């Protein structure tokens, strides 16, 4: 079944993965669980000038460094989450 932009099911799936990521990344601070949900072509940007990951290995190294610097659980609250599908073939 091919999904189309605006498909409620796809939006809910994206939201579910996002919420799982936030729980694992911020609340649990669990790198092994984060790595499980990483996409193979993952890239990431942090707030520091040197915080750029253009491959899965680079990005994993950023997360390992961050977790070493701040291993404590981080409380978070999402007041609003909006999923905007940018293209049908993504």
N, C-alpha and C positions, 0 to 999 in steps of 0.2 A: 504494500500500500504506500503510494507516494503521498507525502504530506505537502500541503500548500501553506504559504504564508498566511498567518492568521488562524491556523489550525489550533484549536484550544488544547487538544491532546499534546501536541508538540510543545506548546508554551508551558504546559504543566510539567512535562518531562524535563525541560530546561530548568524550570524553577526548582524542581526536586533535586537535580544535580547541584545547582547553585547552593541551595540550602544545606545539602550534605557537605559540600566543600567548606562552607562557612563553619559548620559544626566541627569538622575534622581539623581545619586550619586554625581557627580562632579558639574554640572552646577546648578541644582535646589536645591540640598541638602535637598531633601524631603524624610524623613524617611517612611512616610505612602506609598508613591509610591514605594520605595525600597522594603518594606516588601511585597508588592503585587507581586513582581516578584521573591521573594525568593523561592527557592526550599525547600521542607519540610525537606530534609536531608542536608541542607546547612552547610558547614564548611568554616572557614575563618582563615587566618593567616595575622597578621599585621607586622609592622616592630619592634614593641616593644616585649620584652621577654614575657610579660604577655598578648599579643594580640593573643590569640588562642581561636577559637570558635568551639567546637566539636558537637554542637547541634544548632538547629534554635534559641533557646532562648539565648544561649551563644553568638552566632553571632550577634543577634539583639542588645544585650547589648553592644557589641563592637561598632556597628554603632551609637547607641544612645550616647555613650561616645565621640566618635570622632566628631559627629555633635555638641555636646555641646562645645567641645574644639575649633572647627573650623567651625562655622556656615556659613561663607561667601562662595559665589559661587567660584568655582575653574575653571579657564580657562584651556582648554586642547586642544590638537590637535593630531590626529592620522595620522601619515604620511603613515603608512602601517599596515594593519591588515591581518593576515593569519589564516584561520580556518583549523585545522588539526584534522580530525576525527580519534580517536585512536582505536575504536572498533565498530562493526556493532550493537552490542546489548546494547549500552549505551543510 
